[in-house]
Amino acid sequence: MAEEKEAFLSRWSRMKREQPVEKKAEPETPAPALPPVESVTPESDFAGFMHPKVKDELRRLALKKLFTDPHFNVPDPFEPFSGDWTGEALAPDMLAKLNQARTLIFDEPQSKPEEKPVEEPVTKVEGETKQDEPGRQDT
């Protein structure tokens, strides 16, 4: 144990530099010959336009051309928000039955405030207490 331990990162760095560098030679695949976007139909093969070496602008033009097909404009019948929900308005008689419509939409005539009945004053008899009088305990 006379030998000092080399720090982990410095040992890793040294070993990394000593490794022989092996470069894998990948054969370069040229971008495929593509037909003009104007001549492409929805039945054409679009795989060539998805190649990584194809420019993004050309890929987008090809995808736009593909998605102009009416096949892609059919809404999903099982998607709840894909339908057209701009239907007819509620009928006036049904609107009149709704509480919210009565208070928010229709103007109700101002009714006269109801008169409250006059309460007679209560006379208190000495020694008698109310059962639900606050601040007192029942005995």
Contacts in CASP RR format, 6 or more apart in sequence:
PFRMAT RR
TARGET T0000
AUTHOR 0000-0000-0000
METHOD contacts of the structure
MODEL  1
MAEEKEAFLSRWSRMKREQPVEKKAEPETPAPALPPVESVTPESDFAGFM
HPKVKDELRRLALKKLFTDPHFNVPDPFEPFSGDWTGEALAPDMLAKLNQ
ARTLIFDEPQSKPEEKPVEEPVTKVEGETKQDEPGRQDT
6 14 0 8 1.000
29 53 0 8 1.000
30 53 0 8 1.000
31 51 0 8 1.000
31 53 0 8 1.000
31 54 0 8 1.000
32 48 0 8 1.000
32 51 0 8 1.000
34 48 0 8 1.000
34 49 0 8 1.000
34 54 0 8 1.000
34 58 0 8 1.000
35 44 0 8 1.000
37 58 0 8 1.000
37 61 0 8 1.000
37 62 0 8 1.000
37 65 0 8 1.000
40 46 0 8 1.000
40 62 0 8 1.000
40 65 0 8 1.000
40 66 0 8 1.000
42 65 0 8 1.000
42 66 0 8 1.000
42 68 0 8 1.000
42 69 0 8 1.000
42 71 0 8 1.000
46 62 0 8 1.000
46 63 0 8 1.000
46 66 0 8 1.000
48 54 0 8 1.000
49 58 0 8 1.000
49 59 0 8 1.000
49 62 0 8 1.000
49 63 0 8 1.000
50 59 0 8 1.000
66 72 0 8 1.000
75 82 0 8 1.000
75 83 0 8 1.000
76 82 0 8 1.000
90 98 0 8 1.000
95 101 0 8 1.000
95 105 0 8 1.000
96 102 0 8 1.000
96 106 0 8 1.000
102 108 0 8 1.000
129 136 0 8 1.000
131 138 0 8 1.000
END
